[in-house]
Amino acid sequence: MRNQHKRFRYKDLGSIEAACRELGLQLEFDDDVSNLGHRVNIAGKYAPNAIAIQPMEGQDGTFEGKPGPLTFRRYERFARGGAGLIWFEATAVAPTARANPRQLMLNKDTLSSFRRLVAQTQTAARESCGPHHRPFTVLQLTHSGRYAKPEGVPRPIIAFHDPILDGETHVYPDQVPITDAELGNLEDQCADAAELALEAGFDAVDVKHCHRYLTSELLAGYTREGKYGGSFENRVRFLINTISKIKNRLGDELIVTTRINAYDDHPYPYGWGTVKQAGSREMGLDEMVKLAGMLFENGVPLLNITAGNPYHNPHVNRPYDLPVTGGQLPAEHPLVSVARLMETARIVQESVPEMAVIGSGYSWLRQFLGNAGAANIRNGWVTMVGVGRGAFAYPDFAKELLETGTMNSRKTCITCSRCTQLMREGKEAGCAIFDTEIYKTRSST
Ligand SMILES: Cc1cc2nc3c(=O)[nH]c(=O)nc-3n(C[C@H](O)[C@H](O)[C@H](O)COP(=O)(O)O)c2cc1C
């Protein structure tokens, strides 16, 4: 049963709760979702409610890295939808760090467009939700690492050779991993981008450490030599150094956070978050928990917990009903994948109850995502509920949930993977099912 993929087919809370019981999963759902409306204190700044929009690239910036018309449109829709926190998408810190030729990039030349993006987002939020509604904003800083495609063709940059991923990512056997000196420069580039993010008006920057892009890979650099590889202290060095470089320059003016994989579901010694036995993929979050404590001590008040690799094991990252073209349906039931994502957030949140922890992977639950989120918050398993694909499909879900206590089952994301398919095809990404005005004609599937 746990190893049997099933599509979503639940009409009411009772039926999804019964499925969880049958699968032996610790997933709970509350009828009363009012705690989603509680404001969240993030180091003295406030998110007006406990619903977060997860970072999602639209691949719709300009070639120079400025937000394009569809980028502005996307954030305006999110802002009007009433979520308390908007986590802006992966934004490259250098040209070679880009995952595609239209990925956003923050530098002196693009700064004014980012400033406009933040201002317009906040204006839309106020217009829609009232003069006192001000979503907390985070900008995600990225280096795409082995998934870099700055000109649309692979230009991988690796932290170490990975016998499983090298073949999938056009890495040559004799390719030299990024050097320690280059990583030191990258820390400075992140700090430069953080300064610009503050000027643009963001409340926080995310030194992204997820989904097996470059810095996420560093966490699993057991086989890497030098000062960024091997021991725990070395593998987390980039993150700790970058945070302190940003704080040295900006003090407490800008909050620093990270969206981080708690678990790669990738075998030791090539995966982070696994039990340390050769070939083991079993979850072991002792290092993640240790890191969460260190981050809190280093002045990080907010964490966004995620897992998996969107290319290699996408169901671990975003449970779905249908895969991308040519992709596989996983063996496991999507509720098992959802429960795993929630468990990772729970383990981290329980280890650092003072931190605001955002959980990921809620969209597969459709109209019941708010019920699961409310139960998780009530249990102290998470502070905020993060929604990704669900917000592409139904950008005003937060407002409806907070105002009526329910979501409309006819408007929810159906986890068909078309948004990801658009990305894979090099097109602008959005919801081909519900945002048809823009995305239907772009979709080839
Ligand atoms: C089209 C698309 C683009 C994404 N872009 C990003 C990104 O820029 N940064 C990031 O951390 N995650 C990104 N994600 C992952 C989502 O933030 C989220 O973790 C994932 O979709 C699972 O959450 P969900 O079930 O609510 O969709 C992206 C996902 C999709 C489908």
The ligand as a MOL file (V3000), in Angstrom:
LIG
                    3D

  0  0  0     0  0            999 V3000
M  V30 BEGIN CTAB
M  V30 COUNTS 31 33 0 0 0
M  V30 BEGIN ATOM
M  V30 1 C 8.0390 25.6220 -11.7380 0
M  V30 2 C 8.7280 25.5070 -10.4100 0
M  V30 3 C 9.7630 26.3810 -10.0800 0
M  V30 4 C 10.4030 26.2740 -8.8260 0
M  V30 5 N 11.3860 27.1630 -8.5110 0
M  V30 6 C 11.9860 27.0860 -7.2820 0
M  V30 7 C 12.9430 28.0590 -6.8780 0
M  V30 8 O 13.2360 29.0320 -7.5840 0
M  V30 9 N 13.5210 27.8990 -5.6600 0
M  V30 10 C 13.1900 26.8710 -4.8080 0
M  V30 11 O 13.7490 26.7800 -3.7090 0
M  V30 12 N 12.2520 25.9730 -5.1660 0
M  V30 13 C 11.6310 26.0650 -6.3590 0
M  V30 14 N 10.6220 25.1890 -6.6710 0
M  V30 15 C 10.1660 24.2070 -5.6560 0
M  V30 16 C 8.9740 24.7570 -4.8650 0
M  V30 17 O 9.3490 25.9100 -4.1350 0
M  V30 18 C 8.4050 23.7370 -3.8750 0
M  V30 19 O 9.4070 23.3510 -2.9640 0
M  V30 20 C 7.8540 22.4820 -4.5360 0
M  V30 21 O 7.0410 22.8020 -5.6410 0
M  V30 22 C 7.0440 21.6340 -3.5290 0
M  V30 23 O 6.0540 22.4150 -2.9020 0
M  V30 24 P 4.5130 22.3180 -3.3970 0
M  V30 25 O 4.0880 20.9160 -3.1540 0
M  V30 26 O 3.7700 23.3020 -2.5220 0
M  V30 27 O 4.4860 22.6890 -4.8280 0
M  V30 28 C 9.9930 25.2720 -7.9050 0
M  V30 29 C 8.9350 24.4170 -8.2530 0
M  V30 30 C 8.3020 24.5240 -9.4730 0
M  V30 31 C 7.1660 23.5910 -9.7810 0
M  V30 END ATOM
M  V30 BEGIN BOND
M  V30 1 1 1 2
M  V30 2 1 2 3
M  V30 3 2 2 30
M  V30 4 2 3 4
M  V30 5 1 4 5
M  V30 6 1 4 28
M  V30 7 2 5 6
M  V30 8 1 6 7
M  V30 9 1 6 13
M  V30 10 2 7 8
M  V30 11 1 7 9
M  V30 12 1 9 10
M  V30 13 2 10 11
M  V30 14 1 10 12
M  V30 15 2 12 13
M  V30 16 1 13 14
M  V30 17 1 14 15
M  V30 18 1 14 28
M  V30 19 1 15 16
M  V30 20 1 16 17
M  V30 21 1 16 18
M  V30 22 1 18 19
M  V30 23 1 18 20
M  V30 24 1 20 21
M  V30 25 1 20 22
M  V30 26 1 22 23
M  V30 27 1 23 24
M  V30 28 2 24 25
M  V30 29 1 24 26
M  V30 30 1 24 27
M  V30 31 2 28 29
M  V30 32 1 29 30
M  V30 33 1 30 31
M  V30 END BOND
M  V30 END CTAB
M  END
